Amino acid sequence: MDASGGRPVAAQTMTDGPGVARGAGGWLGAVPVALAATDPDGRIVHWDPVAEQLLGYRARDAVGRHVVELLHPDADRSLGRSLWEGAAAGHGVMGSVTAWHRDGRPVELEIWARPAGAGADAGVLVFAAEAHSSARVRGSSVVWDGLFSHSPVGIAVFDTGLRFLRVNAALQRMNGLPEAAHAGRTLPQVLPEVNAREMEAVMRRVLDTGEPVVDFRRVGRTPAQPRREGVWSVSFVRLEDADGLPVGIAASMTDITAVEGTRMQAEEARARLALLNEASIKIGTTLDLERTAQELADVAIHGLADVVTVDLLESLAEGGEVGDGLVGGTALRRLGKAPRAGSLVAGVLAPLDRTLQFPSAAPYSQALARRRPYLLTHLDEKVVAAAAPYSDTPRKLLLLGVRSFLMVPLIAREKVLGLATFYRTGEQPPFDGTDVELAGELAARAAVCADNARLYGREHDTAVALQRSMLPQHITPPAGIEIAHRYLAASDVNEVGGDWYDVVSLSGGKAALLIGDVMGHGTAAAAVMGRLSSTVRALARLDLEPVEVLMQLEAVLDDLAEPMLATFLYAMCDPATGRCRITRAGHPPPAVVTPDGRARLLDLPAGAPLGIGGITFTTSDVSLPPGSLLVLYTDGLVEARGTDIDARLDELTRRLADPGPSLDDLCDVIVTRLVPGPPADDVALLVARIGTP
């Protein structure tokens, strides 16, 4: 019987050995089919081995008997006779009958009979199969055919040459091609725009090993969706015959483009978040314009663009102010570029530190003037032609594979500082709205950092200018005292502040040497330092005792709206006698170098900083041999992060033991050796030679 249950076996079978029928769904199972033939009277003239296996009669026992006699002896033989008579009359008939096995047991058969030829004397061909096995195979076929025909999952069957044998309706819809376009062809021939070669390699492995593959991803475009990339989940299983030999491959396929799109969107969102997190760490590590611009470029090439340039206004790069408006022809200076080497595209673009100027119609000028991003999704010949009168760079970029670019202005505190330009090349997708948003966030962060650098520079310059203006411009010591001094402003605006020194001539040929450090930073500390400096100079000329001077300075700090502290050292020196009266208010101890080259720190009462209040100060008398050096300094000279203060003071005294030919040389050596790099804090140094050897 045919596995489909509704069509004669002879119409759809191939014979795999004697009497074994295989239909279109033959891999689902095989049923032995017996063949017998009768003459026009119904007597058996042919009895094959399968018939012998089914009923136990040998051919010599069956031939010559009427076919109806093989039915169960107690059964109504009219059914069998009617089937034979119908077949003999020229009609194909089928049905279920009970036959009698030679050993006496009944055998349920499904049979199909048809005329053996044309004419009344042609005889009848009878095909028979065991009913239970036939029903089992027919049921499997029904399940297979139903699944194949009605499943929403795409299903394909390939032969061992990996050519399409069958595809169901769902797969035809997925691929946008009818079954006839698939049959007999390979995947690369049918779907050249998907990863067909990769799929074939996987199927070949399944065919060779017998191990199925689940959730392989097919990606690409099909005639059903020629303009959209699709993603499908595919599973492969090997088809085998009854002996376990491979006869082909079955593939099932589900369209997961939407699910994959959601997953990809989530991954892109995570990537954007990671890039923004990286930007928060790596952009703005210093208050330096050039470094901030380069940091933006370096971060952006790791997830947004292939090449990035960052250009800031020329006036900003020169340390000037930024205007409120921008017009065509505004000069920009390239301060950031990535990658710095190894990119042909980057090589075509202007180098770092180059000043650029663009006409008002150029995209650069438009992005700046309109304060909005400028997106060119596709760079093509039309765009190149429009730019040709101004520059040949766009054509060079197109030839090098640039396909899309984006310009984003750098805006902070309502001021346009410059812009960043992002380029994509090769097979990269063009910039879209999501990319514009991400680039805008990166640019906004960089702009704030750049503006902080601008404000830092301005405040730093203001603090340094204020402080320098309050330091003594010309020191004229009395006869018998030689003076040298140095001042270094802190490299960080937050550290520039209240260090100062001065020398004031007193009556009787004496002099007041003083040095102080307001415990604060920035312009506020510099302003307080100025008040203290002016007050000390006025008080010193009144020949007040050192303790009285310090008490008056306490009163000055007490008058401030915001509390301030300051360390201070005041020394009244007489070069004729070498006598010095010294008072400390929390300041580092002075050093002395005697004419014989011995250097030491003076052990004097430290006192408490000015501004604490209620403190009694102590004045100490020190006698110095003629020609001795008195060295005063602020803590910026001897304090260093990670280094013990005692070790630094020891180094100071070692350097002082070799004073050199002049006091200026000594100052240079001390500052160079103890502060070899940009100072983290203000440094003030005052060296005085008291008397003549």
NUKEPA-606856 format. One record per residue: residue in one letter; x, y, z of N, C-alpha, C in turn. Coordinates in steps of 0.1 Angstrom, whole numbers, plus 5000, padded with zeros to 4 digits. Layout:
BEGIN
AXYZXYZXYZ;...
END
This chain:
BEGIN
M500849885000500050005000500950125000;D500450234994501150354994501150425008;A502250485011502350545025501350655027;S500850715016499950825018498550775021;G498250645018497050585021495950615011;G496150695001495150734992495450714977;R496750674975497150654961497850524959;P497750454947498350324946499850334947;V500350224953501850214955502550224941;A502050164931502750154918502950294913;A502150394916502250524911503350604917;Q503750574929504750664936505850584942;T506150464939507150384946508350364937;M509450344944510650284938510950154945;T511550064939511749934945513249924950;D513349904963514649894969514849744973;G515149654964515149514967513749464964;P513649334964512349274960511249304969;G510249364964509049384971509049494982;V510149574983510249674994509849804988;A508749864992508349994985508750114994;R509250214986509550344993508850454986;G508150534993507450644987508250774989;A507550884986508251014988508651045002;G507950985011508450995025509050865030;G509750795021510350665025511350665036;W511950775039512850775051512150765064;L510750775064510050765076509850615080;G510050525070509950375073509750305060;A509850175060509650095048508749975051;V507849935042506949825044507149715033;P507349595036507449485026506049475019;V506049485006504849474997504949344989;A503949264990503849134983503249164969;L503649084959503049094946502648954941;A501348944937500748824932500048864919;A499948764910499148784897498248664895;T497148694889496148594886495848594871;D495248484867494748474853493348534853;P492748544841491348604841490348534850;D490648404853489648334862489948354877;G490948424880491248444894492248354900;R492848264892493748164897495148224897;I495948194908497248264910498248204900;V498948294892499948254883501348304887;H501348394896502648444901502548474916;W503548424923503648444938505048474942;D505248594947506648634949507148604963;P508448614967508948584980508248654991;V507948784989507248865000505948805003;A505248764993503948694995504148575003;E505148495000505448375008505748415022;Q506448525025506748565039505548605046;L504548675039503348725045502448605049;L502248505041501148405043501748265045;G503048245043503648125046503548015035;Y502848045024502747955013503847975003;R504447864999505447874989504747884975;A505547934966504947954952504247834947;R504947714948504347594943503047554949;D502847604962501547574969500447674966;A500947794962499947904959499447904945;V500447884936500147894922499047784918;G498047834911496947744907495747754915;R495847814927494747824936494047964933;H492747964936492048094934492448184945;V492648304941493148404951492148424963;V490848404961489948424972490048314982;E490648194978490748084987491748114999;L492548214997493548245007492948325018;L491748375017491048445028490748355039;H490448405050490048325062488948235059;P489048105062487948015058486648045064;D486648105076485348135082484848275079;A485648345071485148485068484248485056;D483548595054482748615043483548645031;R483748545022484648565011484048655000;S482848705002482248784991482948914990;L483648965001484349095000485549074991;G486348964994487448934985487148914971;R486048844969485648814955485248944948;S484549034955484049154949485249244945;L486349244954487549314951488249264938;W488349134938488949074926488149104913;E486849084915486049104903486049254898;G486149344908486249484904487549514897;A488649454902489949474895489949414882;A489349294881489349224868488449304858;A487549374863486649454854487349584849;G488549604854489249724849489349834859;H488949814871488949924881490049894892;G490849994895491849974906491049984919;V491249884927490449874940491449854951;M491049894963491849874975490949844987;G491549784997490749755008491549675018;S490849645030491449565040490749425040;V491549325041490949185041491649105052;T491048995056491748895065492048775057;A493348745057493848625050494248515061;W494448395056494748285065496148235062;H496948255072498348205071498448055071;R499448005065499547865064499647795077;D500147855088500247795101498947815109;G497947865103496547865109496247995116;R496948095115496648225122496148325111;P495348415115494848515106495848625104;V495848685092496748795089495948905082;E495949025089495249135084496049205073;L495449215061496149275049495449395044;E496249485039495749585030496249555016;I495249555007495549514994495149624984;W495749614972495449694960495549604948;A494549614940494549524928494149614916;R494749574905494449644892494549544881;P494049574869494149484858495649474854;A496049354850497449334846497749394832;G496649424825496849474811495549514806;A495449544793494249574786493449454782;G492149454781491349344776490849264788;A489849174784489149094794489948984799;D490948944791491748824795493148864800;A493248984806494549034810494948974824;G494048944832494348894846494449014855;V494848984867494849094878496249084885;L496749204888497949224897497449264911;V497949184921497449214935498749244943;F498649364950499749414959499149394973;A499949344982499449334996500549365006;A500149415017501049455028500349425041;E501149395051500649365065499949495070;A498749485074497949605077498449695088;H499049635098499549715110500749795105;S501649735098502849805094502449915084;S501549885075501149985065500450105072;A499650075082498950185089500050275096;R501050205102502050285109502750375100;V503150325088503950405078503050515073;R501750475070500850575065500650695075;G500550655088500350755098501550855099;S502750795098503950875098503950965086;S503650915075503651005063502651115064;V501451085070500451185072501051295081;V501651255092502251355101503351445093;W504151365086505251445078504651535068;D503651485060503051575050502351695056;G501651665068501051775074501951885079;L503051835086504051925091504752005079;F505051935068505751995057504852095050;S503552065049502652155041502152275049;H501952255063501252355070502152425081;S503352375083504152435093504552585090;P504552675099505052815097506552815097;V507152705101508652695100509052665086;G510052725081510552695068511252555068;I510952465059511552335058512052305044;A513252255044513852215031514452075032;V514452005021515151875020516151875009;F517451835013518551835003518951695001;D519451664989520051534987521551534991;T522251424989523551414994524551514986;G524151564975524851664968524551804972;L523751814983523251944989522452024979;R521751954970520752024961519352014967;F518652114965517252114970516452004963;L515751934972514751834967513351884969;R513051934981511751994984511852114993;V510952204992510852315001509352335004;N509052365016507652385019507252535017;A505952555018505352695014505952805023;A506252775036506752875045508152915040;L509052825036510352855031510252935018;Q509352895010509152964997508853115000;R508053135010507753275013508953345019;M509753275027510853345033511953375023;N512053285013513153315003512553394991;G511253404990510653484979510853414965;L510953284966511053204953510153074954;P509653034942508752914942509652794943;E508952674946509652554947510452514934;A509952554923510552524910511952594909;A512052714916513352784915514352724924;H513952634934514852564943515352434938;A514352354932514552214929515852194920;G516652104925517852064918519052164919;R518852274926519952374927520552374941;T521752434942522352444955522052574961;L522452594974522152714981522852834974;P524152834971524752954965524052994951;Q523452894944522852924932521452994934;V520752944945519453004948519553134955;L520353134966520453254974521953304976;P522453374966523853414966524153524976;E523053594981523353704990523153675005;V523153545008523253495022524553425023;N524853385036526153315038525953165034;A525653145021525353015016526552915017;R527752965014528952875015529152825029;E528952915038529152875052528052775056;M526852795051525752695054526152565048;E526652565036526952435029528052365037;A528952435042530052365050529452295062;V528552365069527852305080527052185076;M526252195065525552075061526451955057;R527551985051528451885047528951815060;R529251885070529651825083528651735089;V527351785089526251705094526051575086;L526251585073526151475064527251375067;D528451425070529551335072529551265086;T529151345096529251295110527851245116;G526751285110525451245115525051325127;E525851425132525551505144524751625139;P523551645145522751765140523351895145;V522952005138523352135142522152215145;V522152285156520952365160521352515161;D520452595156520552745158521752795151;F522052745139522952815130522352935124;R523053045123522453175118522753195103;R521653205096521653245082521453395082;V522353475075522253615074522353665060;G521753775057521853825044520553875038;R520453885025519253925018518753825009;T517453815008516753724999515853804989;P515353734978514453804969513153854976;A512853784988511653834995511953965002;Q513153995006513554125012514854165007;P514854214994516154244988516854364993;R516154455001516754575006516954575021;R516754465027516854455042517654325046;E518554345055519354235060518354145069;G518354015067517553935075518453835083;V517953775094518653685102517653565104;W518153445102517253325104518053225113;S517353155121517853045129517552915122;V518652835119518552715110519052595118;S518352485117518752355123518852255112;F519952175112520152065102520151935109;V519551835102519651695107519851605095;R520651495096520851405085519651305084;L519351285071518251185068518951055065;E518450935070519150805068518150705063;D518650605056517750495052517650395063;A517050275060516850175071518150115075;D519150125067520550075071521350185078;G520850305080521650405087522550485077;L522350465064523150535055522550675051;P523350775050522850915047522150915033;V520950975033520250995020520051145017;G520351235027520151375025520151455038;I519751575037519651665049518351735050;A517751745062516551815064516951945072;A516452055067516752185074515452255078;S515352305090514252385094514752525098;M513952625095514352765095513252855101;T513752945110512753035116513353175114;D512553275110512953405108513053475122;I514253515126514453585139514953725137;T514653785125515153915123514754015133;A513454015137512954105147513554085160;V513653955164514253925177515753965177;E516453935166517853965166518054115165;G517054185159517154335158517054385172;T516154335180515954375194517254355202;R517854235200519054195207520154295203;M520254315190521354405185521154545190;Q519854595191519654725197520154725211;A519854625219520254615233521854615233;E522454545224523954545224524454675220;E523854745210524254875206524054975218;A522954955225522755045237523855025247;R524154895250525254875259526554925255;A526854915241528054965236528155115237;R526955185235526955335236527255365251;L526655295260526855325274528255305278;A528855195273530255165276531155285270;L530855325258531655435252531455565260;L530255595265530055715273530755705286;N530755585292531455555304532955575302;E533455525291534955545288535255695286;A534255765280534555905278534555985291;S533755945300533756015313535055995321;I535755885317536955855324538155915317;K538155915303539255945295539256085289;I538156155289538056285284538156385295;G539056485295539156585305539956545317;T540956465314541856425325542756535330;T542956635322543756755326542956875321;L543456985326542857115321543757175310;D543957095300544757135289543957115276;L543857225268543057215256543457115246;E544757105243545157015233544956865237;R545256845250545056705254543556665255;T542656755259541256735259540756705245;A541156775235540756755221541256615216;Q542456585219543056455215542256335222;E541956355234541256255242539856225235;L539156335231537856315224538056225211;A539156265204539356185191539756045194;D540556015204540955885207539855795212;V538955855220537755775225536755745214;A536555835205535555825195535855715184;I537155685182537455585171537355445177;H536955435190536855295195535455245195;G534455325189533155265188532155355180;L532655465175531755555167532255585153;A533555595151534055635138535355575135;D535755575122537055525118538155635119;V537755755117538755865117537955985124;V538656055133538056175140539056285140;T538556405138539356525140538656625149;V539356705157538756795166539456935164;D538657035161539157165158538557265167;L539357345173538957455183539257585177;L538457685181538657825176540057875178;E540657935168541957985169542158075181;S541158165184541258255195541358175208;L540558065209540657985221541957915223;A542557865212543857795212544957895216;E544758025213545758125216545558175230;G544558125237544358175251543458295252;G542858335241541958455241540558425245;E539658515243538258495246537558445234;V536358385237535458335227534358425225;G534058465213532958555210531658485211;D530558565211529158505212528758455198;G529158505187528658465174529858425165;L529458345155530458295146529958325132;V530958355123530558385109531458305100;G531158305087531958225078533358285078;G534358195076535758235076536358225090;T535658185100536258175113537458075113;A538558115119539758035119539657925130;L539957805126540057695136541457635136;R541757575147543057515148542857365152;R543457275144543357135146544157095158;L543457055169544157015181543956865185;G543056795177542956655180542756575167;K543356455166543156375154543456235157;A542656145152542855995155542255915143;P542955815139544255765144545355865140;R546455875148547455965145548355915134;A548455785132549255725121548655595116;G549055565104548655435098547255435091;S546655555089545455565082545555655070;L545255605058545355685046544355805047;V543155775052542155885053542755995062;A543255955074543756055083544956135077;G545756065068546856135061546456235052;V545256225046544656325037544256455044;L543756435056543256545064544356635070;A544056755073545056855078545756795090;P547056825092547756775104547356855117;L547856805128547656865141548357005141;D547757095148548257235150548157315137;R547457265127547257345115546057435117;T546157565112545057655113544257645100;L542957625102542057605090541057715090;Q540657755077539657855075538757815064;F537457825066536557775056535557885052;P535157875040534157975035532757955042;S531958065042530658055049529757945045;A529857905032528957795027529457655030;A530657645036531257515039530557445050;P530457315050529757245061530357275075;Y531657295076532257335089531657465094;S531557565085530957695089529557685093;Q528757605085527357585088527157525101;A527857415104527757355117528057445129;L529057535127529357625137528357735139;A527957795127527057905128525657865132;R525157745128523857705132523757635145;R524957595150525057525163524257395163;R524257335152523657205150524557105143;P524456975145525256875138524956885123;Y525956855115525856845101526156705097;L525056635092525256485088525156465073;L526156405068526156365054526156215054;T524956155052524856015053525655935043;H525655985030526455925020527256025012;L528555995012529456085004529556024990;D529156104980529056044967529656154957;E529556124944530056214934529356344934;K528056344937527356474937527956564948;V528156514959528756594970530156644967;V530956554961532256584957532256694947;A531356694937531356794927530956934933;A530056934943529657054949530857124957;A531757034962532857084970534057114962;A534057064949535257084941535857224940;P534957324939535557464937536357504949;Y536057444961536757494973537957394977;S537757264975538757174980538657044972;D539856984970539856844964539856734975;T539856774987539856674998538756584998;P537456624996536356534995536556424985;R537056464973537256354963538356254967;K539356304974540356204979539756114989;L538956174998538256095008537355985002;L536656024992535755924985536555814979;L537655844972538455744966539155654977;L539355704989539955624999538855545007;G537555555003536555475009535755535020;V535855665022534955735031533555735026;R532555685033531255675029530255765036;S530655815048529655895055530455975065;F530056105068530656175079529756265086;L530156305098529256385107530156485114;M529556615114530256725122529356765133;V529956775145529156815157529856935163;P529157045165529857165172530057135187;L531157195192531457185206530957305213;I529857285221529257405227529257385243;A529657485250529657475264529257615270;R528357625279527957745285527557845275;E526757795265526257885254527257935245;K528457885245529557935237530057825228;V530157855215530757755205532257765206;L532857655209534257645210534957585198;G534257515190534857445178533957335174;L534557235167533657115163534556995161;A533856875162534456745160533856685147;T534756625139534256565127534556415127;F533556335123533656185124533556125110;Y534356035107534355975093534155825094;R533355765085533255615084533655575070;T534255465070534855415057534355275054;G534655225042534455085038533055035039;E532854925046531554855047530854905060;Q531354995067530655045079529355105075;P528255085083526955145080527055305081;P526255375073526355525074525855565088;F526355685091525855755104524355765103;D523655745115522255775116521955855128;G520655875131520255955142520855915155;T520955785158521555735170522955775171;D523655775160525055815160525255965163;V524356035157524356185159524156215174;E523256145181522956165195524256125203;L524856015200526055965207527156065205;A527356105193528456205190528256335197;G526956375198526656495205526956485220;E526756365226527056355240528556355243;L529256295234530756295235531256435233;A530756505223531156645220530856735232;A529656715238529256805249530156785261;R530556665264531456645275532856705272;A533356685260534656745256534556895257;A533456945252533257095252533357155266;V532657085276532657135289534157125295;C534757015292536157005296537057115290;A536857135277537657245270537357385276;D536057405279535757535285536257545299;N536257435307536957435320538357475318;A539057415308540457455306540557595303;R539657655295539657795292539557875304;L538557845313538357915325539457905334;Y540057775335541157755343542357845339;G542557845326543657935321543458075325;R542258125324541958265327542158285342;E541658195350541758215365543258205369;H543958105363545358085366546158215363;D545858265351546658385347546258505356;T544958515360544558625369545258605383;A545258485388545858465401547358495401;V547958445391549458465390549758615388;A548958685380549158825378548958905390;L547858865398547658935410548758915420;Q549158785421550158755431551558825428;R551858815415553158875411553159025413;S551959085411551859235412552059275427;M551759185436551859215450553259175456;L554059105448555359075453556259195451;P557259215459558159325457558759325443;Q558659435436559159445422560659475422;H561059555432562559595433562859595447;I563759505451564259495465565559565466;T565659665475566859745477567259735492;P568059635495568359615509569359715514;P569559735527570559835532571959785530;A572859865532574259825530574659715540;G575459625535575859505544574959385542;I573859395534572959275532572859255517;E573159135513572959095499571759005498;I570959025487569658955486569558885472;A568958765472568558695460567258625463;H566358615453565058555456564558495443;R563558405445562858335434561458315438;Y560558315428559158275430558658195418;L558058075421557457995411555957975414;A555058005404553657985407553357845404;A552357795412551957655410551357635396;S551557515391551157485377549557465377;D548957435388547557415389546957545394;V545857595387545157715392544657705406;N544357575410543757555423544857565434;E546157575430547157585440547857715440;V547657795430548157935430547558015441;G548358085449547758155460548558255467;G548858225480549358325489550758325494;D551758275486553158285490553658425486;W554458475496555158605493556358625502;Y557158715498558358755506558658905504;D559458965513559759105511560959135520;V561659245517562759305525562459445527;V562459495539562059625543563259695550;S563759805545564859875552564359945565;L565059925576564659985589565760095593;S565460165603566360265608567660195613;G568760275614569960225619570660125610;G570360115597570960025588570459885589;K569459855597568959725598567959695587;A567459575586566459535576565559425582;A564359425577563359325581563159225569;L563559105572563358995561562058915565;L561158905556559958835559559458745548;I558758645552558158545542556958485548;G555958465539554658415544553958335534;D552858265538552158175530550658165535;V549758225527548358225531547858085527;M547158015537546757885535545457885527;G545557905515544457905505544957905491;H544057905482544557905468543657995459;G544158025448543458105438543458245441;T542558325435542658465436542258515450;A541458445457541158485471542358485480;A543158375479544358375487545358485483;A545458505470546358605465545958745470;A544658765471544158895476544458915490;V544258815498544658815513546158835514;M546858765506548358785507548658935504;G547958995495548259135492547959225504;R546959195511546559275523547659265534;L548059135536549059115546550359175542;S550759165529552059215525552059375527;S550959435523550959585525550959625540;T550259545548550259575563551659555569;V552359445565553659425571554659535567;R554559575555555559675550555259805558;A554059845561553759965568554159945583;L553859835589554159815603555759805605;A556359745595557859735597558559865598;R558059965590558660095590558460175603;L557560115612557360185625558260125635;D559160035631560159975640559559905652;L558359835649557659755659558459635661;E558359575673558959445676558259345668;P558959235665558459125656557059075662;V557059055675555858995681554659095679;E554859225680553859325678553359325663;V554259305654553959295640552959175638;L553359065643552458945642551058955648;M551059025659549759045665548859135657;Q549459235650548659325641548159245629;L548959155624548559065613547358975617;E547458935629546258855635545058935634;A545159065637543959155637543459165622;V544359175613543959185599543159065594;L543658945598542958825594541558815601;D541558865613540258855621539258945615;D539659045607538659135601538059075588;L538558965583538058905570536758845573;A535858855562534558785563534658635564;E535558585556535858435556537158415564;P537158315573538458295581539558245572;M540758295574541958255567543058235577;L543958135573545158115581546358145572;A547458175579548658205572549858175581;T550858115574552158095582553058215578;F553958255588554658375586555958365594;L557058425588558358435595558858575594;Y559258635605559758775605561058785612;A562058835604563458845610563958985609;M564359055620564959185620566459155622;C567259195611568659165611569559295611;D570659295618571559405619572859355612;P573159395600574359345593575659385600;A575659495608576859535615577259445626;T576259385633576559295644576259155642;G575559125631575158985628573958935637;R573359025644572258985653570958985645;C570258875647568958865641567858825651;R566758895651565658855660564558795651;I564258675654563358595644562158545652;T560958555646559758505651559058425641;R558558305645557858215636556458205640;A555558195629554158165632553758045623;G554257935627553857805620554657795607;H555657875604556357865591557557765592;P557957715581559057625581560357695587;P561157625594562357685600563357735590;P563957855593564957905583566257825584;A567057835574568357765573569457875574;V570557835579571757925580572957845574;V573757925566574957865561576057965566;T576957915574578057995580579158005569;P580058105571581158115561582057995559;D582057905568582957785567582157675559;G580957705554580257615545579357515553;R579157535566578257445573576857495572;A575957405569574557455568573657375578;R572757445584571857385593570557455594;L569557385599568257455602568257515616;L567757635617567657695631566557635639;D566957595651565957535660565257645668;L564157695662563357805669561957765672;P561357825682559957785685559057805672;A558257705669557557705657556357805657;G555757815669554557905669553357845662;A552257915662551057865655550757965643;P550057915633549758005622548958125626;L549058235618548258345621546858315617;G545858375625544458355622543858255632;I544658185639544058095649543458175661;G544258275665543858365676544158315690;G544458405699544758365713546158295715;I547058315705548358255706549458355709;T550358315718551458405722552658365713;F553258455707554458435698555758465705;T556758395701558058395708559158445698;T559958545703561058595694562358535699;S563158485690564458435694565558515688;D566658535696567858605691568858505686;V569358535674570358455668571558545663;S572758505667573958575663574658505651;L574858565640575458505628576758565626;P577758475623579058525619578958615606;P579758715605579658795592579858715580;G578958745570578958665558578058545558;S577358515569576458405569575258425560;L574758315556573558315547572358285556;L571258365555569958325561569058295550;V568458175550567658125539566158105544;L565258175538563858165541563158105529;Y562058025531561357955520559957915525;T559157885515557857835518557757685516;D556657625521556657475521556557415507;G556257495497556257445483557657395479;L558757445485560057415482560457275487;V559957245499560457125506559357015507;E558157035504557156935505556856875491;A556856735491556656665479555856545482;R554856515474553956395477554756265477;G554556185487555256065488556656065493;T557056185497558456195503558356255517;D559156195526559256245540559756385540;I559156465549559556615549560956625555;D561356535565562656545570563756515560;A563456425551564356385540564556505531;R563456575528563556695519564356805526;L564156825539564956925546566356895547;D566656765548568156725547568756755534;E567956735523568456765510568656915508;L567756995514567957135513569257175519;T569557125531570857165538572057115530;R571956995524573056955516573357045504;R572257085498572457175486573057315491;L572657355503573157485508574557485512;A575057365514576457355519577457385507;D576957385495577757425484577157545477;P577357665482576557785478576957835464;G578057805459578357845445578957985445;P579158045433579858175432578958285436;S577658275435576758395438575458345444;L574758435450573458395456572458365445;D572558425434571558395423571858245418;D573158215417573458075413572857975424;L573058015437572557925447571057905446;C570358015444568858015442568457915431;D569157935420568857845408569157705411;V570257675418570557535421569457475430;I569057555441568157505450566757475444;V566257565436564957555429565057435419;T566157435411566257325401566257185407;R567057175418567257045424566056995432;L565457085439564257045447562957045440;V562857125430561557135422561957115407;P562256995403562656975389561556985379;G560256975383559156975373558257095377;P557057095370556157205373555657195388;P555757295395555457285410553957265412;A553757175422552357145426551857255436;D552757335441552357445450553257565447;D552857675452553757795450555057775457;V556057835452557457825458557957965459;A558358005471559058135474560358105481;L561358175477562758155482563358285484;L563958315496564658445499565958405506;V567058445499568358425505569058555508;A569558575520570258695524571558665530;R572658745525573958735531574058855541;I574258815554574258915565575658955568;G576059085565577359135569578359085559;T579659135561580759105552581759015560;P582258905553583258815560584458895565;
END
